[in-house]
Amino acid sequence: MVFYYAYCQLGVRFSKHRRLHWGALRVAAGGVPILPFFEVYPGLRALLSDRDRYVRELVWIFYATLFVDEDREFIELMIQGRHCTLT
């Protein structure tokens, strides 16, 4: 969410198929290397970088099942029919 708002403050426009621009994200983060935060989760960097990995149906399912706690302490979603809570 922080990266999204930083992008908005820089005036970067989004489209539903846009890939993350790692250089712009680093600028938005004040020069802090941000890739290590994404590389903690195997495959996340590629998922957010490659256009051909965008699967519309999976994104729809994700957002259809996503719940964000009012205090933003956790999110809940369904993954392959399983209820998951992430803090």
JOGI-V908143 format. One record per residue. N is the residue number from 1. RES is the residue in one small letter. PHI is phi in degrees with one decimal (999 if undefined). D_CENTER is the distance of its C-alpha to the mean C-alpha in Angstrom with 1 decimal. Layout:
N_RES_PHI_D_CENTER, N_RES_PHI_D_CENTER
This chain:
1_m_999_7.6, 2_v_-61.4_10.0, 3_f_-64.2_8.5, 4_y_-60.1_8.3, 5_y_-66.4_11.9, 6_a_-63.6_13.0, 7_y_-57.9_12.3, 8_c_-62.1_14.2, 9_q_-64.7_16.9, 10_l_-79.9_17.4, 11_g_81.2_18.0, 12_v_-77.3_15.4, 13_r_-86.9_15.4, 14_f_-109.5_12.7, 15_s_-130.3_13.7, 16_k_-65.9_12.3, 17_h_-111.3_12.7, 18_r_-70.1_11.7, 19_r_-86.5_10.4, 20_l_-70.3_8.9, 21_h_-101.4_12.2, 22_w_-63.6_12.6, 23_g_-64.0_15.8, 24_a_-65.5_14.8, 25_l_-64.9_12.0, 26_r_-64.3_14.9, 27_v_-62.3_17.2, 28_a_-62.7_15.1, 29_a_-89.8_15.0, 30_g_75.5_18.8, 31_g_89.3_19.2, 32_v_-71.4_17.7, 33_p_-62.0_16.6, 34_i_-102.3_12.8, 35_l_-57.1_12.7, 36_p_-56.7_14.3, 37_f_-68.0_11.4, 38_f_-85.6_9.2, 39_e_-78.4_12.5, 40_v_-61.6_13.4, 41_y_-103.9_11.7, 42_p_-53.5_13.7, 43_g_89.9_12.3, 44_l_-66.9_8.6, 45_r_-60.3_9.7, 46_a_-64.5_11.7, 47_l_-60.2_9.4, 48_l_-86.5_7.2, 49_s_-107.4_10.7, 50_d_-99.4_13.2, 51_r_-65.5_14.0, 52_d_-70.5_16.2, 53_r_-93.0_13.6, 54_y_-74.8_12.3, 55_v_-119.4_14.1, 56_r_-53.0_14.5, 57_e_-61.8_16.2, 58_l_-67.1_13.5, 59_v_-66.5_11.0, 60_w_-60.0_14.0, 61_i_-62.2_14.8, 62_f_-57.6_11.5, 63_y_-70.5_11.8, 64_a_-69.6_15.5, 65_t_-105.6_15.5, 66_l_-76.8_12.9, 67_f_-129.8_14.8, 68_v_-108.9_13.8, 69_d_-58.5_16.8, 70_e_-55.5_18.7, 71_d_-86.8_18.8, 72_r_59.2_15.1, 73_e_-86.1_16.6, 74_f_-159.1_14.9, 75_i_-126.5_13.0, 76_e_-125.8_14.9, 77_l_-158.4_14.2, 78_m_-107.9_16.3, 79_i_-128.3_15.9, 80_q_50.0_19.0, 81_g_79.3_21.0, 82_r_-104.6_20.4, 83_h_-78.8_19.3, 84_c_-126.0_16.8, 85_t_-121.2_16.3, 86_l_-119.9_13.8, 87_t_-96.8_14.8
